[in-house]
Amino acid sequence: MHSFSDVFERVKEVCRGEMSEVAYNLWIDKLELTDMDSSTARLICSTEFMREIINEKYNALLTAAFEQTMGFPVKVEILSQETAAVRQPPAPPKKTEFIPEKEYSFETFVVGSGNSLAHAAAWAVANNPAKSYNPLFLHGGSGLGKTHLIYAICGRIRQNHPDYKLLYVKGEEFANELILAIRNGTTAEFKEKYRQADLLAVDDIQFIAGKESTQEEFFHTFNSLYECGKQIILTSDRPPKEIKTLEDRLRTRFEWGLLVDVQPPDFETRMAIISRKADSLGLKIPEDVAAFIAGKLKDNVRQLEGVVKRLEAHANLTGAPITILLAENAIQDIMTEHTPLPVTVDRIIDEVARTYGVTAEDIRGQRRSGQISTARQVAMYVVREITGMTQLKIGQEFGGRDHATVVYALQQVGKAIKTDPRKKETIEDIIKNIRNLNG
């Protein structure tokens, strides 16, 4: 591939294979790639309505297609010509690398029994950074509001301290950025970027576990910020003690501050979330319809809000009344959209490579150093565990290796898991991370 246009043509072909021809022609084919850097691809469509639909329904597919094409994660941003034509680029704030979104503020966060402690802790941090709870460690399932609270904290701090440098990064992105810095000889710039922050927020910190160089760098970054009185916020799908391959020195530091478990919302809170989202959209939802939605979607705030958005779009387009039947169809659409994409071998190899400090090319290639051979065997084992792929097919995916080689790799890893607790924990964390990425 010689240009960004070549990259995007390949991305579109990947998407075409995962959706109907009608849907592809309607939503994907007319997208244009406006620009792209090492971490973000920006696509543009014609209308704001199209942007909302593509962002909700196909962003995950586009993101996966870019990762498959490029070999590393790429964030996908969708723009529309309607808003791009009138939008003037804002002047960059002084010393700021994180701009909070108004949608995710304390005012829009619905507090209930499952998240009241998290909300109170976040409020305390926002009004007294690095003094109340440092670090603040939020853990819980996907879609429960952990990232919302990070944005709310940063928005409040931005109001009180407009000169603060606020950094937000996902754990996987931190690991990838460090790998690139090592390869490109820019580790000094990498260290300066993160150690000059007044606040550092890392979402899904579990993705640095098991990656020695990444944990080493984050250990020193954490120490530097903490000793300088800077605020650190971390989130994870599980508490530090359950991140098996997290180094003890990091686990200890993560537990220095406050650990908060964010629980799914109860029925009353779910009703309040639906009401708040509907009010923000100027939508009136009958109480029986709201109760139906709250009774069906129990574990994910984003899904609740997604259903309300769909009902609002339907009401605007058709003018038809909002009924339980319409809500049921919207829920089915949301559940279909949130069905994980099939885990690809590329994704598994990438995660194993990051964990063992090698490259995906090393794992697929012919080099046989100890670290590479171990990573290759583990990758074969994880592919078999997650996908159920046949040994013949696994051999084909790993550079055309023969059946005996795959059998040997699976046997070696199986034995190691029974005798080496550390290796067992590493593989368990790899599998959890891959499934978390895919969820």
C-alpha positions, 0 to 999 in steps of 0.5 A: 500500500503506497498511500492513505487512499490505498489504505482506506480502499483496503479498509472498505473491502474488509468492511464489505466482507462483514456486512450486506451489500445494501448497508455497505453501499449506503453507509460505508462506500461514500465515506472519504478519508480526510486525513490520518496520523499514527493514531487516528483516521478521520472520515467524512460523510455528507450529513450529520444524520449519516455521521450519527448512524455510522458512528453508532453502528459501524465505528467498531467495524471500521476500527477493526478494519483499520487495525487489520489493515495497518497492523496496529490500533487506529482510532476512527473519527467520523465527521460530516460535511454539514458541520465541517463546512461551518466549524472553525477550528478552535485555538489550542488551549495553553498546555492542554492535550485533553479537551473534555466533552460537555456531554460527559460532565458531573451534571449529566452523570446519573448517580445511583446506589451502584456508582455513588461512591465513585461519583463522590470520589471523582467530585473530590478529586475534581475539586482538589486534585492530587490531595483527596485520592491519589491515585483514584482507581475505578474498576467495573464492567464496560459501559458503566460510566468510568470514562464519563467520570474521567471526562467530568473530572477533567472538565471541572479541573479545566474550569478551575485550572485552565493552565493544567496539562491534562492527559488521557490515554488508553492502556493499550495505546500507552503500550503501543506508543512506547513500542513505537518510541523505542523503535523510532528512538524517541523515548525521551520525547515519550517520557517528557510528554507523560511526566510533564502532565498535571493529571494523567488518566489511563483507561483500561490499565489492565492492558499494560499487565504482562508487558515488561518494558511498558510496566517498567516505563509506567512505574517510573512515570507513576513515581515521577507524577506522584512525587511531584504531587500530580493527580493520577486516575486509572480504570480497569475491568477488574481490581489490581489484585485480579490483574494477574500479571501486573507487577507487585510494585505497580499493584501496590502503588495502584492501591495507595489511593482509593479503589472504587468498584462501579456496579451496574445501575439498579432499576430506579437508576436505569429509569433516571438515566433514560429520563435524563437522556430523553430530556437532553434530546427533547424527547418524551418517552411514555413511562411504560416504555421507559420501564420496559427498556429499563427492565431489558437492559440492566448492565450497560449505561451506553446501551440504555442511552443508545436505545433512547437515541434510536427512539429519538431518530425514529420520532424525528424521521417518521413522527410515529408514537413511541411504543413498547414494540418500537422500543423492543426493535431498538433494543434488538438493534442495540444488542446486535450492534454490541455483539462482539466481532469475531476475534481475528488471529491478527488481534491475538498475535498483536496482543501476544506480541505486545506481552512478550516484547516481540513483533507480529512479524517475529511470531509469524516468521522463521526466527527461533530465539527463546522469546520469539519461540515462546510467544509463537507457541503461546499465540498458537495456544490462545488462537486455539482456545479462543477461536477453536481453529483446527491445527491445520488452519493454525499452521497456515495462519502462522507462516505455513507451519506443519501439523506436527509443529502446531501439535508440539506448541499446544502440548508445550504450552498445555504442560507449562500452564500446569507447572508454571503459575506465572505462565498460566497467569500471563495466558489468562490475562492475554485471553481476558484482554483480547476478549475485553478488546472485542467486547 
